[in-house]
Structure formats: structure tokens, C-alpha cells
Amino acid sequence: MAEGLSPAYRINGSTNPTDWGTMPTSNHNATWDAVQIVAGSTGYRLPTEAQWEYAAKGGNGSPGNFTYAGSNTVGDVAWYWDNSGSRTHEVGKKAPNGLGLYDMSGNVWEWCWDWYGHYTSGAKTDPMGASSGSYRVSRGGGWSNSLATYVRSANRDFVWPLSRQDVSGFRVSRP
């Protein structure tokens, strides 16, 4: 709204955040769990899991097929247990990936739009995840991961919707 963008979410039939009520304090709230993405909106929102992975891998035509977001050498692009000093770091201190995005591997786990669920079989183009669930998808790994395998571009995990931790964060996208 401040930038002239149309709202990306609808809660309880409204795109106006003042109509949404107070933020829930428990992990399951039927009204907030039923949030919807507004088709055709121009506003900022969480990326879907598929969009997040596409961005982490550097988009189409990115040089190489890297294990981590921009490199096969974890320390070049990711903060994780072995190099983090047990804390998050300012974005942009490691190398970017093919799209110029920083910290897609490591530093903090990033929330995605999708509910956590199993993948369905068969090839998909820009799929949406499960339509409901108990957890949201998180991607990218964080500084507290003891193994580099957890910060691979393809690794996924889940997070409670109201979880607040020093290893969780989010990255917004715009259509």
C-alpha cells in the first residue's frame, strides 16, 4: 500500500491488515491458517518453496549445478556451525549465487509460503505445496547446523507457524 502495491494476502475475506485482528498466540488458528495468496497481487509475500529453490539455485541458465547456493564449497557461500561463531551474520559477507542473491544457503532458515508435506510424483512447473498442514516449509539451513548437508539448496525442513528463533528468518518476493 505504501508503495502503491496491491496486498498479497487475504485473511478472513479481507486484504486489509487492519481487518485481520490480532496476531495469534498459539500455533493453530483457523482464521490465520486459512490465509490465501491473492491472485494477481503485486505486493510482497513469502516465496513458495519451489520459487525459493529456483532462486537459491540461481534461476535458469545459471553456471554450474551447485550443491549450495552459488558454489560447491560451503564456506564460500554459507554460514553454518563450522564458520559462524554461533551467531547470524550480516547479509552479503559471503559470495552471491548466479542471481546475485546472498545467504540463500546458511545463516538462517527461511520460511516459505507452503505448508510442509510430501512431494507428489511427476514433473511440475512452479508447484504449490500442501494446501494445509501443521508446519510451514523452511529452507536454506542456518548457522546452528552442525553439518554442511543441512545448508544445501535442495534441503528442506519445517517450522511451527509461530516459531521465533535466532536461526529463523524470511525473504520476501514480488511477482
C-alpha positions as protocol buffer text, in pm:
chain_id: "A"
residue {
  index: 1
  type: MET
  ca { x: 0 y: 0 z: 0 }
}
residue {
  index: 2
  type: ALA
  ca { x: 280 y: 242 z: 89 }
}
residue {
  index: 3
  type: GLU
  ca { x: 447 y: 166 z: -245 }
}
residue {
  index: 4
  type: GLY
  ca { x: 120 y: 151 z: -437 }
}
residue {
  index: 5
  type: LEU
  ca { x: 126 y: -230 z: -443 }
}
residue {
  index: 6
  type: SER
  ca { x: -182 y: -444 z: -403 }
}
residue {
  index: 7
  type: PRO
  ca { x: -192 y: -669 z: -93 }
}
residue {
  index: 8
  type: ALA
  ca { x: -59 y: -1021 z: -142 }
}
residue {
  index: 9
  type: TYR
  ca { x: -266 y: -1191 z: 129 }
}
residue {
  index: 10
  type: ARG
  ca { x: -631 y: -1233 z: 219 }
}
residue {
  index: 11
  type: ILE
  ca { x: -727 y: -1330 z: 574 }
}
residue {
  index: 12
  type: ASN
  ca { x: -1085 y: -1383 z: 676 }
}
residue {
  index: 13
  type: GLY
  ca { x: -1208 y: -1247 z: 341 }
}
residue {
  index: 14
  type: SER
  ca { x: -1011 y: -920 z: 362 }
}
residue {
  index: 15
  type: THR
  ca { x: -688 y: -786 z: 215 }
}
residue {
  index: 16
  type: ASN
  ca { x: -681 y: -501 z: 469 }
}
residue {
  index: 17
  type: PRO
  ca { x: -442 y: -584 z: 756 }
}
residue {
  index: 18
  type: THR
  ca { x: -645 y: -374 z: 1000 }
}
residue {
  index: 19
  type: ASP
  ca { x: -935 y: -620 z: 948 }
}
residue {
  index: 20
  type: TRP
  ca { x: -723 y: -924 z: 1035 }
}
residue {
  index: 21
  type: GLY
  ca { x: -736 y: -881 z: 1411 }
}
residue {
  index: 22
  type: THR
  ca { x: -452 y: -956 z: 1647 }
}
residue {
  index: 23
  type: MET
  ca { x: -169 y: -1192 z: 1568 }
}
residue {
  index: 24
  type: PRO
  ca { x: -242 y: -1541 z: 1704 }
}
residue {
  index: 25
  type: THR
  ca { x: -51 y: -1658 z: 2009 }
}
residue {
  index: 26
  type: SER
  ca { x: -95 y: -2031 z: 1952 }
}
residue {
  index: 27
  type: ASN
  ca { x: 32 y: -2239 z: 1661 }
}
residue {
  index: 28
  type: HIS
  ca { x: -306 y: -2321 z: 1516 }
}
residue {
  index: 29
  type: ASN
  ca { x: -562 y: -2052 z: 1448 }
}
residue {
  index: 30
  type: ALA
  ca { x: -828 y: -2147 z: 1192 }
}
residue {
  index: 31
  type: THR
  ca { x: -861 y: -1791 z: 1058 }
}
residue {
  index: 32
  type: TRP
  ca { x: -489 y: -1727 z: 1013 }
}
residue {
  index: 33
  type: ASP
  ca { x: -416 y: -2083 z: 897 }
}
residue {
  index: 34
  type: ALA
  ca { x: -663 y: -2022 z: 611 }
}
residue {
  index: 35
  type: VAL
  ca { x: -467 y: -1723 z: 475 }
}
residue {
  index: 36
  type: GLN
  ca { x: -468 y: -1708 z: 95 }
}
residue {
  index: 37
  type: ILE
  ca { x: -240 y: -1555 z: -166 }
}
residue {
  index: 38
  type: VAL
  ca { x: -433 y: -1300 z: -370 }
}
residue {
  index: 39
  type: ALA
  ca { x: -404 y: -1396 z: -737 }
}
residue {
  index: 40
  type: GLY
  ca { x: -262 y: -1112 z: -946 }
}
residue {
  index: 41
  type: SER
  ca { x: -143 y: -911 z: -646 }
}
residue {
  index: 42
  type: THR
  ca { x: 171 y: -702 z: -677 }
}
residue {
  index: 43
  type: GLY
  ca { x: 264 y: -691 z: -308 }
}
residue {
  index: 44
  type: TYR
  ca { x: 546 y: -857 z: -122 }
}
residue {
  index: 45
  type: ARG
  ca { x: 495 y: -1209 z: 10 }
}
residue {
  index: 46
  type: LEU
  ca { x: 678 y: -1523 z: 114 }
}
residue {
  index: 47
  type: PRO
  ca { x: 803 y: -1723 z: -186 }
}
residue {
  index: 48
  type: THR
  ca { x: 664 y: -2069 z: -243 }
}
residue {
  index: 49
  type: GLU
  ca { x: 909 y: -2350 z: -174 }
}
residue {
  index: 50
  type: ALA
  ca { x: 957 y: -2401 z: -549 }
}
residue {
  index: 51
  type: GLN
  ca { x: 1025 y: -2030 z: -603 }
}
residue {
  index: 52
  type: TRP
  ca { x: 1271 y: -2028 z: -314 }
}
residue {
  index: 53
  type: GLU
  ca { x: 1465 y: -2325 z: -457 }
}
residue {
  index: 54
  type: TYR
  ca { x: 1467 y: -2173 z: -807 }
}
residue {
  index: 55
  type: ALA
  ca { x: 1617 y: -1852 z: -664 }
}
residue {
  index: 56
  type: ALA
  ca { x: 1866 y: -2040 z: -446 }
}
residue {
  index: 57
  type: LYS
  ca { x: 1990 y: -2243 z: -743 }
}
residue {
  index: 58
  type: GLY
  ca { x: 2041 y: -1923 z: -942 }
}
residue {
  index: 59
  type: GLY
  ca { x: 1748 y: -1938 z: -1187 }
}
residue {
  index: 60
  type: ASN
  ca { x: 1762 y: -2064 z: -1544 }
}
residue {
  index: 61
  type: GLY
  ca { x: 2095 y: -2059 z: -1719 }
}
residue {
  index: 62
  type: SER
  ca { x: 2298 y: -2025 z: -1401 }
}
residue {
  index: 63
  type: PRO
  ca { x: 2651 y: -2151 z: -1449 }
}
residue {
  index: 64
  type: GLY
  ca { x: 2701 y: -2487 z: -1283 }
}
residue {
  index: 65
  type: ASN
  ca { x: 2475 y: -2711 z: -1083 }
}
residue {
  index: 66
  type: PHE
  ca { x: 2595 y: -2625 z: -735 }
}
residue {
  index: 67
  type: THR
  ca { x: 2533 y: -2810 z: -410 }
}
residue {
  index: 68
  type: TYR
  ca { x: 2500 y: -2482 z: -220 }
}
residue {
  index: 69
  type: ALA
  ca { x: 2353 y: -2153 z: -342 }
}
residue {
  index: 70
  type: GLY
  ca { x: 2631 y: -2042 z: -577 }
}
residue {
  index: 71
  type: SER
  ca { x: 2914 y: -2285 z: -505 }
}
residue {
  index: 72
  type: ASN
  ca { x: 3013 y: -2643 z: -432 }
}
residue {
  index: 73
  type: THR
  ca { x: 3232 y: -2512 z: -149 }
}
residue {
  index: 74
  type: VAL
  ca { x: 3010 y: -2449 z: 152 }
}
residue {
  index: 75
  type: GLY
  ca { x: 3237 y: -2192 z: 318 }
}
residue {
  index: 76
  type: ASP
  ca { x: 3227 y: -1967 z: 9 }
}
residue {
  index: 77
  type: VAL
  ca { x: 2853 y: -1903 z: 36 }
}
residue {
  index: 78
  type: ALA
  ca { x: 2718 y: -2020 z: 373 }
}
residue {
  index: 79
  type: TRP
  ca { x: 2738 y: -1952 z: 743 }
}
residue {
  index: 80
  type: TYR
  ca { x: 2695 y: -2278 z: 935 }
}
residue {
  index: 81
  type: TRP
  ca { x: 2830 y: -2435 z: 1254 }
}
residue {
  index: 82
  type: ASP
  ca { x: 3194 y: -2464 z: 1146 }
}
residue {
  index: 83
  type: ASN
  ca { x: 3236 y: -2099 z: 1047 }
}
residue {
  index: 84
  type: SER
  ca { x: 2954 y: -1899 z: 1207 }
}
residue {
  index: 85
  type: GLY
  ca { x: 3090 y: -1838 z: 1556 }
}
residue {
  index: 86
  type: SER
  ca { x: 2745 y: -1948 z: 1683 }
}
residue {
  index: 87
  type: ARG
  ca { x: 2559 y: -1642 z: 1552 }
}
residue {
  index: 88
  type: THR
  ca { x: 2390 y: -1490 z: 1249 }
}
residue {
  index: 89
  type: HIS
  ca { x: 2589 y: -1262 z: 1022 }
}
residue {
  index: 90
  type: GLU
  ca { x: 2518 y: -951 z: 817 }
}
residue {
  index: 91
  type: VAL
  ca { x: 2388 y: -1042 z: 473 }
}
residue {
  index: 92
  type: GLY
  ca { x: 2634 y: -1012 z: 186 }
}
residue {
  index: 93
  type: LYS
  ca { x: 2955 y: -1119 z: 360 }
}
residue {
  index: 94
  type: LYS
  ca { x: 2972 y: -1442 z: 158 }
}
residue {
  index: 95
  type: ALA
  ca { x: 2963 y: -1480 z: -223 }
}
residue {
  index: 96
  type: PRO
  ca { x: 2627 y: -1441 z: -402 }
}
residue {
  index: 97
  type: ASN
  ca { x: 2467 y: -1702 z: -625 }
}
residue {
  index: 98
  type: GLY
  ca { x: 2405 y: -1670 z: -1001 }
}
residue {
  index: 99
  type: LEU
  ca { x: 2117 y: -1425 z: -948 }
}
residue {
  index: 100
  type: GLY
  ca { x: 2321 y: -1205 z: -716 }
}
residue {
  index: 101
  type: LEU
  ca { x: 2131 y: -1327 z: -407 }
}
residue {
  index: 102
  type: TYR
  ca { x: 2321 y: -1366 z: -82 }
}
residue {
  index: 103
  type: ASP
  ca { x: 2281 y: -1612 z: 205 }
}
residue {
  index: 104
  type: MET
  ca { x: 2040 y: -1850 z: 34 }
}
residue {
  index: 105
  type: SER
  ca { x: 2247 y: -2126 z: 196 }
}
residue {
  index: 106
  type: GLY
  ca { x: 2311 y: -2098 z: 569 }
}
residue {
  index: 107
  type: ASN
  ca { x: 2288 y: -1808 z: 812 }
}
residue {
  index: 108
  type: VAL
  ca { x: 1913 y: -1852 z: 889 }
}
residue {
  index: 109
  type: TRP
  ca { x: 1640 y: -2096 z: 788 }
}
residue {
  index: 110
  type: GLU
  ca { x: 1399 y: -1907 z: 563 }
}
residue {
  index: 111
  type: TRP
  ca { x: 1024 y: -1950 z: 585 }
}
residue {
  index: 112
  type: CYS
  ca { x: 837 y: -2036 z: 267 }
}
residue {
  index: 113
  type: TRP
  ca { x: 469 y: -1996 z: 189 }
}
residue {
  index: 114
  type: ASP
  ca { x: 395 y: -2367 z: 160 }
}
residue {
  index: 115
  type: TRP
  ca { x: 267 y: -2597 z: 429 }
}
residue {
  index: 116
  type: TYR
  ca { x: 510 y: -2881 z: 485 }
}
residue {
  index: 117
  type: GLY
  ca { x: 411 y: -3203 z: 311 }
}
residue {
  index: 118
  type: HIS
  ca { x: 550 y: -3478 z: 93 }
}
residue {
  index: 119
  type: TYR
  ca { x: 625 y: -3409 z: -270 }
}
residue {
  index: 120
  type: THR
  ca { x: 395 y: -3564 z: -525 }
}
residue {
  index: 121
  type: SER
  ca { x: 545 y: -3772 z: -806 }
}
residue {
  index: 122
  type: GLY
  ca { x: 594 y: -3641 z: -1156 }
}
residue {
  index: 123
  type: ALA
  ca { x: 744 y: -3330 z: -1305 }
}
residue {
  index: 124
  type: LYS
  ca { x: 592 y: -2997 z: -1201 }
}
residue {
  index: 125
  type: THR
  ca { x: 631 y: -2636 z: -1312 }
}
residue {
  index: 126
  type: ASP
  ca { x: 621 y: -2386 z: -1023 }
}
residue {
  index: 127
  type: PRO
  ca { x: 417 y: -2613 z: -793 }
}
residue {
  index: 128
  type: MET
  ca { x: 241 y: -2504 z: -476 }
}
residue {
  index: 129
  type: GLY
  ca { x: 287 y: -2718 z: -167 }
}
residue {
  index: 130
  type: ALA
  ca { x: 23 y: -2875 z: 53 }
}
residue {
  index: 131
  type: SER
  ca { x: -293 y: -2666 z: 96 }
}
residue {
  index: 132
  type: SER
  ca { x: -295 y: -2717 z: 474 }
}
residue {
  index: 133
  type: GLY
  ca { x: -84 y: -2866 z: 749 }
}
residue {
  index: 134
  type: SER
  ca { x: 74 y: -2816 z: 1087 }
}
residue {
  index: 135
  type: TYR
  ca { x: 411 y: -2674 z: 980 }
}
residue {
  index: 136
  type: ARG
  ca { x: 543 y: -2431 z: 720 }
}
residue {
  index: 137
  type: VAL
  ca { x: 837 y: -2521 z: 497 }
}
residue {
  index: 138
  type: SER
  ca { x: 1174 y: -2370 z: 583 }
}
residue {
  index: 139
  type: ARG
  ca { x: 1473 y: -2378 z: 351 }
}
residue {
  index: 140
  type: GLY
  ca { x: 1840 y: -2285 z: 339 }
}
residue {
  index: 141
  type: GLY
  ca { x: 1970 y: -2410 z: 671 }
}
residue {
  index: 142
  type: GLY
  ca { x: 2109 y: -2192 z: 945 }
}
residue {
  index: 143
  type: TRP
  ca { x: 2425 y: -2106 z: 1136 }
}
residue {
  index: 144
  type: SER
  ca { x: 2341 y: -2364 z: 1403 }
}
residue {
  index: 145
  type: ASN
  ca { x: 2351 y: -2660 z: 1164 }
}
residue {
  index: 146
  type: SER
  ca { x: 2636 y: -2888 z: 1255 }
}
residue {
  index: 147
  type: LEU
  ca { x: 2660 y: -3048 z: 910 }
}
residue {
  index: 148
  type: ALA
  ca { x: 2709 y: -2876 z: 576 }
}
residue {
  index: 149
  type: THR
  ca { x: 2446 y: -3108 z: 425 }
}
residue {
  index: 150
  type: TYR
  ca { x: 2175 y: -2907 z: 603 }
}
residue {
  index: 151
  type: VAL
  ca { x: 2259 y: -2590 z: 408 }
}
residue {
  index: 152
  type: ARG
  ca { x: 2234 y: -2750 z: 61 }
}
residue {
  index: 153
  type: SER
  ca { x: 2000 y: -2573 z: -182 }
}
residue {
  index: 154
  type: ALA
  ca { x: 1780 y: -2883 z: -201 }
}
residue {
  index: 155
  type: ASN
  ca { x: 1748 y: -2939 z: 174 }
}
residue {
  index: 156
  type: ARG
  ca { x: 1413 y: -2871 z: 338 }
}
residue {
  index: 157
  type: ASP
  ca { x: 1275 y: -2870 z: 690 }
}
residue {
  index: 158
  type: PHE
  ca { x: 966 y: -2745 z: 870 }
}
residue {
  index: 159
  type: VAL
  ca { x: 884 y: -2484 z: 1131 }
}
residue {
  index: 160
  type: TRP
  ca { x: 583 y: -2415 z: 1354 }
}
residue {
  index: 161
  type: PRO
  ca { x: 388 y: -2116 z: 1218 }
}
residue {
  index: 162
  type: LEU
  ca { x: 456 y: -1905 z: 1528 }
}
residue {
  index: 163
  type: SER
  ca { x: 811 y: -2020 z: 1590 }
}
residue {
  index: 164
  type: ARG
  ca { x: 1052 y: -1740 z: 1675 }
}
residue {
  index: 165
  type: GLN
  ca { x: 1418 y: -1839 z: 1687 }
}
residue {
  index: 166
  type: ASP
  ca { x: 1752 y: -1679 z: 1617 }
}
residue {
  index: 167
  type: VAL
  ca { x: 1803 y: -1925 z: 1331 }
}
residue {
  index: 168
  type: SER
  ca { x: 1475 y: -1842 z: 1153 }
}
residue {
  index: 169
  type: GLY
  ca { x: 1407 y: -1563 z: 910 }
}
residue {
  index: 170
  type: PHE
  ca { x: 1230 y: -1487 z: 586 }
}
residue {
  index: 171
  type: ARG
  ca { x: 1292 y: -1340 z: 243 }
}
residue {
  index: 172
  type: VAL
  ca { x: 1009 y: -1168 z: 61 }
}
residue {
  index: 173
  type: SER
  ca { x: 941 y: -1181 z: -311 }
}
residue {
  index: 174
  type: ARG
  ca { x: 726 y: -990 z: -555 }
}
residue {
  index: 175
  type: PRO
  ca { x: 558 y: -1129 z: -864 }
}
